[in-house]
Amino acid sequence: MKKDIHPGNYRMVAFKDMSNEDVFITKSTAEAKETITVDGVDYPLVKLEISRTSHPFYTGKTKLVDTAGRIDKFKNKYKKFKQEEE
Protein backbone atom coordinates (compact mmCIF):
# COMPACT_ATOMS: atom_id res chain seq x y z
CA MET A 1 0.00 0.00 0.00
CA LYS A 2 1.05 3.59 -0.61
CA LYS A 3 2.00 5.56 2.47
CA ASP A 4 0.68 8.98 3.47
CA ILE A 5 -2.26 9.05 1.02
CA HIS A 6 -5.08 8.77 3.56
CA PRO A 7 -6.24 11.72 5.66
CA GLY A 8 -5.31 11.62 9.30
CA ASN A 9 -8.08 13.80 10.74
CA TYR A 10 -10.77 11.15 11.26
CA ARG A 11 -13.20 11.96 14.04
CA MET A 12 -16.65 10.89 15.15
CA VAL A 13 -19.34 12.70 13.11
CA ALA A 14 -23.15 12.56 13.34
CA PHE A 15 -25.02 12.17 10.05
CA LYS A 16 -28.71 13.14 10.09
CA ASP A 17 -31.21 12.00 7.46
CA MET A 18 -33.47 15.05 7.02
CA SER A 19 -36.33 13.04 5.50
CA ASN A 20 -36.92 10.90 8.59
CA GLU A 21 -34.76 12.54 11.31
CA ASP A 22 -32.61 9.38 11.75
CA VAL A 23 -29.15 10.09 13.21
CA PHE A 24 -26.15 7.77 13.03
CA ILE A 25 -22.59 8.33 14.19
CA THR A 26 -19.45 7.12 12.45
CA LYS A 27 -15.86 8.15 11.83
CA SER A 28 -15.44 10.66 9.00
CA THR A 29 -13.35 13.53 7.68
CA ALA A 30 -16.43 15.37 6.35
CA GLU A 31 -16.54 19.11 7.09
CA ALA A 32 -19.41 20.29 9.26
CA LYS A 33 -20.56 23.76 10.28
CA GLU A 34 -23.20 22.64 12.78
CA THR A 35 -23.12 20.41 15.84
CA ILE A 36 -25.64 18.10 17.45
CA THR A 37 -25.80 16.60 20.93
CA VAL A 38 -26.39 12.85 21.05
CA ASP A 39 -26.43 11.10 24.44
CA GLY A 40 -24.80 14.12 26.07
CA VAL A 41 -21.90 14.31 23.60
CA ASP A 42 -21.50 17.05 20.96
CA TYR A 43 -20.69 15.85 17.45
CA PRO A 44 -20.15 17.73 14.16
CA LEU A 45 -23.38 17.42 12.13
CA VAL A 46 -23.62 16.51 8.45
CA LYS A 47 -27.15 16.69 7.01
CA LEU A 48 -28.21 14.13 4.40
CA GLU A 49 -31.18 14.18 2.04
CA ILE A 50 -31.37 10.39 1.93
CA SER A 51 -29.69 7.53 3.78
CA ARG A 52 -30.03 3.80 4.23
CA THR A 53 -33.06 4.35 6.48
CA SER A 54 -35.04 6.26 3.84
CA HIS A 55 -33.77 5.02 0.46
CA PRO A 56 -36.36 2.89 -1.38
CA PHE A 57 -33.76 0.23 -2.24
CA TYR A 58 -33.13 -0.49 1.46
CA THR A 59 -36.64 0.12 2.80
CA GLY A 60 -38.49 -1.79 0.07
CA LYS A 61 -40.98 1.06 -0.27
CA THR A 62 -41.29 2.79 -3.61
CA LYS A 63 -42.49 6.33 -4.09
CA LEU A 64 -44.38 6.83 -7.33
CA VAL A 65 -44.18 10.33 -8.75
CA ASP A 66 -47.29 11.13 -10.76
CA THR A 67 -45.91 13.75 -13.14
CA ALA A 68 -48.59 13.16 -15.76
CA GLY A 69 -51.31 13.75 -13.21
CA ARG A 70 -49.70 17.00 -12.07
CA ILE A 71 -49.46 18.29 -15.63
CA ASP A 72 -53.11 17.44 -16.32
CA LYS A 73 -54.20 19.21 -13.12
CA PHE A 74 -52.20 22.28 -14.12
CA LYS A 75 -53.67 22.38 -17.64
CA ASN A 76 -57.23 21.96 -16.34
CA LYS A 77 -56.73 24.64 -13.71
CA TYR A 78 -55.47 27.26 -16.17
CA LYS A 79 -57.56 26.22 -19.19
CA LYS A 80 -60.24 28.79 -18.30
CA PHE A 81 -57.71 31.64 -18.48
CA LYS A 82 -56.54 30.57 -21.94
CA GLN A 83 -60.12 30.57 -23.25
CA GLU A 84 -60.72 34.10 -21.95
CA GLU A 85 -57.66 35.44 -23.82
CA GLU A 86 -58.85 34.12 -27.21
TAZIZI-V512104 format. One record per residue. N is the residue number from 0. RES is the residue in one letter. OMEGA is omega in degrees with one decimal (none if undefined). Layout:
n->N res->RES omega->OMEGA
n->N res->RES omega->OMEGA
This chain:
n->0 res->M omega->175.9
n->1 res->K omega->179.6
n->2 res->K omega->174.1
n->3 res->D omega->176.3
n->4 res->I omega->-179.0
n->5 res->H omega->178.6
n->6 res->P omega->-178.4
n->7 res->G omega->-175.2
n->8 res->N omega->175.8
n->9 res->Y omega->176.7
n->10 res->R omega->178.8
n->11 res->M omega->-177.4
n->12 res->V omega->176.2
n->13 res->A omega->175.5
n->14 res->F omega->-177.1
n->15 res->K omega->175.6
n->16 res->D omega->-174.8
n->17 res->M omega->-179.3
n->18 res->S omega->179.9
n->19 res->N omega->175.1
n->20 res->E omega->177.9
n->21 res->D omega->179.7
n->22 res->V omega->172.7
n->23 res->F omega->-173.9
n->24 res->I omega->178.5
n->25 res->T omega->177.3
n->26 res->K omega->-178.7
n->27 res->S omega->172.6
n->28 res->T omega->-177.0
n->29 res->A omega->177.5
n->30 res->E omega->179.6
n->31 res->A omega->179.1
n->32 res->K omega->-178.4
n->33 res->E omega->175.2
n->34 res->T omega->178.1
n->35 res->I omega->177.8
n->36 res->T omega->178.6
n->37 res->V omega->-178.9
n->38 res->D omega->176.6
n->39 res->G omega->-179.7
n->40 res->V omega->177.3
n->41 res->D omega->178.1
n->42 res->Y omega->169.0
n->43 res->P omega->-175.1
n->44 res->L omega->172.9
n->45 res->V omega->-178.5
n->46 res->K omega->179.9
n->47 res->L omega->175.1
n->48 res->E omega->-177.1
n->49 res->I omega->178.5
n->50 res->S omega->-178.7
n->51 res->R omega->-179.1
n->52 res->T omega->-179.6
n->53 res->S omega->-178.8
n->54 res->H omega->-177.2
n->55 res->P omega->179.8
n->56 res->F omega->-177.8
n->57 res->Y omega->-177.0
n->58 res->T omega->-178.4
n->59 res->G omega->179.2
n->60 res->K omega->178.0
n->61 res->T omega->179.3
n->62 res->K omega->-177.7
n->63 res->L omega->178.4
n->64 res->V omega->-176.4
n->65 res->D omega->-178.2
n->66 res->T omega->-179.9
n->67 res->A omega->178.8
n->68 res->G omega->179.3
n->69 res->R omega->180.0
n->70 res->I omega->178.9
n->71 res->D omega->178.1
n->72 res->K omega->179.8
n->73 res->F omega->-179.3
n->74 res->K omega->179.4
n->75 res->N omega->-178.4
n->76 res->K omega->-174.7
n->77 res->Y omega->178.2
n->78 res->K omega->-178.2
n->79 res->K omega->178.7
n->80 res->F omega->179.0
n->81 res->K omega->-179.1
n->82 res->Q omega->178.9
n->83 res->E omega->-178.9
n->84 res->E omega->-174.6
n->85 res->E omega->none
